[in-house]
Amino acid sequence: QKEVEQNSGPLSVPEGAIASLNCTYSDRGSQSFFWYRQYSGKSPELIMFIYSNGDKEDGRFTAQLNKASQYVSLLIRDSQPSDSATYLCAVTGAGNMLTFGGGTRLMVKP
Amino acid sequence: NAGVTQTPKFQVLKTGQSMTLQCAQDMNHNSMYWYRQDPGMGLRLIYYSASEGTTDKGEVPNGYNVSRLNKREFSLRLESAAPSQTSVYFCASSVPDGTRPQHFGDGTRLSIL
């Protein structure tokens, strides 16, 4: 069974710090990896996606992928209170279907 | 540009009632999806439609039916609602190659008493 695992949190970081969110997946055939942010009561919105091993940076966000370890992470630099949300990791496997993790709740304290 | 539009936004049903959740997208995407989200469980795929005219079961299809009315519209029907179907339902769309992200509607919050 395909699984995507995330620590549910909450992960609490002070304003200005780096938040590190982690995700592991079980399907070695997974090819595409997505991070979505979801504010309470709202729909998921795409933050970043990554396909290749290594790092991908977009502003304050960096996605890191290690296919050998089946591990993908999201770093948020200079965390702001507005970054407080649930972050969902999603992985595409066979049949191009997305499997979502349960999400990590991030709290950034002023 | 509305993206993915879901109706209704909120609904309360009694056990045994039926209803249809509507979804429409204006991004010319071939693929559309229905998910449910329960607390602490992320999103689980109910049904999807890879292209107009096709539908397939996802992870949790029991108790639901879908119709891909045309390229824009994908509806989800609960024939006989049960309290276990109380959830937030999201519709999404994407290009079908699996490398592009899915775009989500605002969700329908459904309570079944």
Contacts between the chains, C-beta under 8 A, distances in Angstrom:
chain1	res1	chain2	res2	distance
A	4	B	42	7.7
A	8	B	40	6.3
A	31	B	98	6.8
A	31	B	99	7.2
A	32	B	98	5.9
A	32	B	99	5.0
A	34	B	101	5.6
A	42	B	106	7.5
A	42	B	107	7.9
A	43	B	90	6.0
A	43	B	104	4.3
A	43	B	105	6.3
A	43	B	106	5.2
A	43	B	107	5.3
A	44	B	43	7.3
A	44	B	90	7.4
A	44	B	104	5.2
A	45	B	104	7.4
A	46	B	101	4.5
A	46	B	103	7.7
A	49	B	101	5.7
A	51	B	99	6.6
A	88	B	42	6.2
A	88	B	43	7.2
A	92	B	98	4.5
A	92	B	99	7.3
A	95	B	98	7.9
A	96	B	31	7.9
A	96	B	50	8.0
A	96	B	96	6.6
A	96	B	97	6.5
A	96	B	98	2.9
A	97	B	45	6.5
A	97	B	48	7.2
A	97	B	58	7.4
A	97	B	98	7.7
A	98	B	33	7.9
A	98	B	45	7.4
A	98	B	102	6.2
A	100	B	35	8.0
A	100	B	42	4.0
A	100	B	43	4.4
A	100	B	44	7.6
A	101	B	42	5.5
A	102	B	40	5.7
A	102	B	41	5.9
A	102	B	42	4.4
A	103	B	40	7.9
A	103	B	42	5.7
